[in-house]
Each structure stands twice: as C-alpha cells, then as structure tokens.
Amino acid sequence: MIRRKISKTAISKFSQTAPDSGSQTFQPTTDFAGFSGHFPGYPIMPAMLQVLFGVVVAEELYNGSLVLKKLDKAKFMVPIKPNDTLTIICHIRRPATDTAAEIKTEITIFTAQKKVSSMTLILEPV
C-alpha cells in the first residue's frame, strides 16, 4: 500500500543511466501519508520511509519485486520536508551468479542538489 503511495509522488519516470544504475524524482506533498505524525507541527520524512523510496527505485532498475533483507551503512544527514523534490539515485551490484539471493544496492537521495541521505540496502528478489 505505501509503495503505491510513494509511486504516486513521482514527478518523473524512472531513468536508467547505465546497466546497473538509474534515478527517479519524487515530490511528496504535505498530504502524503508518510508525513503524518512525524512530527506534528514540523513534518519530516522518517528514515524508514526514505529506505522504502530507495527500494521502489531499486525495483524499477531490477525490473521486479524486491524485499529489504538488511539496511547497512545508512546516513540521514538533512531532514526531508513536505514538497521537497527528491532525486533518488540507485546503483545495483549484481550478484556473481543468477542463483545468488542477495542484491547489494547503493541509494543516494538529493534535494536541490544537496545530498540528504545515503544507504546500502541488501535486497532479495520476491
């Protein structure tokens, strides 16, 4: 359900920039469910929601459903506020074999050319 809501905030289509890299731009507004309750009077995007935005972009690049297995090396440096334009860049490190279950994914989120978060996600195909 939240993935559909994330997808509805997209203001650009997914763009593949290299075989294992791509990006997409989003603009969640004040009525986006991810801002409700975090925090009243000063809404900011929760870190876990930033991770989910990354998973959504990784799924576009992977061209299939993925599930988060592990969050590794995450840095959340600047709060994301309603109406911020987010550019999410994704780089997938493809496994050495097709039978490998884990996919290491590097995610970086920018607003107005400023890096706001970066993370390494270990994802698994569904």
C-alpha positions in Angstrom: 0.0 0.0 0.0 2.7 2.5 0.9 4.6 1.6 -2.2 1.7 2.7 -4.3 1.5 6.0 -2.4 5.2 6.5 -3.0 4.8 5.8 -6.7 2.1 8.5 -6.9 4.5 11.1 -5.7 6.8 10.6 -8.7 7.2 13.6 -10.9 9.5 11.9 -13.4 9.6 8.4 -14.9 12.5 6.1 -13.9 15.6 6.8 -15.9 18.2 4.1 -16.4 21.6 5.9 -16.7 23.8 2.7 -17.0 23.1 -1.0 -17.0 23.1 -1.1 -13.2 22.2 2.5 -12.3 19.2 4.7 -12.5 17.3 7.5 -10.9 13.8 8.9 -10.3 12.4 12.2 -9.0 9.6 12.4 -6.5 7.8 15.3 -4.7 5.8 14.1 -1.7 3.4 16.9 -0.7 2.0 17.8 2.8 -0.9 15.4 2.3 1.5 12.4 1.7 0.7 9.8 4.4 4.4 9.4 5.2 4.5 12.8 6.9 1.5 12.2 9.2 2.5 12.0 12.9 6.2 12.6 12.3 6.3 15.2 13.8 3.1 17.2 14.5 3.7 20.9 13.6 7.1 20.0 12.0 6.6 17.2 9.5 9.8 15.4 8.3 10.1 12.2 6.4 11.0 9.2 8.6 14.3 7.4 7.8 12.5 4.1 7.2 10.3 5.8 4.5 13.5 7.1 2.8 14.6 3.5 2.7 11.3 2.5 1.1 11.7 5.2 -1.6 15.1 3.6 -2.3 13.5 0.1 -2.6 10.9 1.5 -5.0 13.6 2.9 -7.3 15.7 -0.3 -7.0 12.7 -2.4 -8.1 12.4 -0.2 -11.2 16.1 -0.9 -12.0 15.9 -4.6 -11.1 12.6 -4.9 -13.1 11.0 -7.0 -10.4 9.8 -7.1 -6.8 12.4 -6.9 -4.0 12.2 -7.1 -0.3 14.5 -5.4 2.2 16.7 -8.0 3.9 19.2 -5.7 5.7 19.9 -2.0 6.0 23.7 -1.3 6.0 25.7 1.9 6.4 22.8 4.4 6.4 23.4 8.1 6.9 20.5 10.6 7.2 22.1 14.0 7.1 19.3 16.5 6.4 15.6 16.4 7.2 13.2 15.9 4.2 10.2 18.2 4.4 6.9 18.2 2.5 7.1 19.5 -1.1 10.9 18.9 -1.2 11.9 17.5 -4.6 13.8 14.2 -4.1 16.1 12.7 -6.7 16.9 9.2 -5.8 19.9 7.6 -7.4 20.3 3.8 -7.3 23.2 1.6 -8.2 22.8 -2.2 -8.0 25.7 -4.5 -7.6 24.5 -7.6 -9.4 25.3 -10.9 -7.8 28.1 -13.0 -9.4 25.6 -15.8 -10.2 21.9 -15.8 -11.0 21.3 -18.1 -8.0 22.6 -15.6 -5.5 19.8 -14.5 -3.2 21.1 -11.1 -2.1 21.4 -7.9 -4.2 23.6 -5.1 -2.7 22.1 -1.7 -3.6 23.6 1.8 -3.1 21.0 4.5 -2.7 21.6 8.3 -2.5 18.9 10.9 -2.0 19.3 14.5 -3.0 17.1 17.6 -2.6 18.1 20.7 -4.6 21.5 19.2 -5.5 22.2 18.6 -1.7 22.9 15.1 -0.5 20.4 14.3 2.3 20.9 10.6 2.8 22.8 7.6 1.6 22.4 3.9 2.4 23.4 0.4 1.4 20.4 -1.9 1.1 20.7 -5.7 0.9 17.6 -6.7 -1.1 16.2 -10.1 -2.1 14.0 -10.9 -5.1 10.5 -11.9 -4.2 
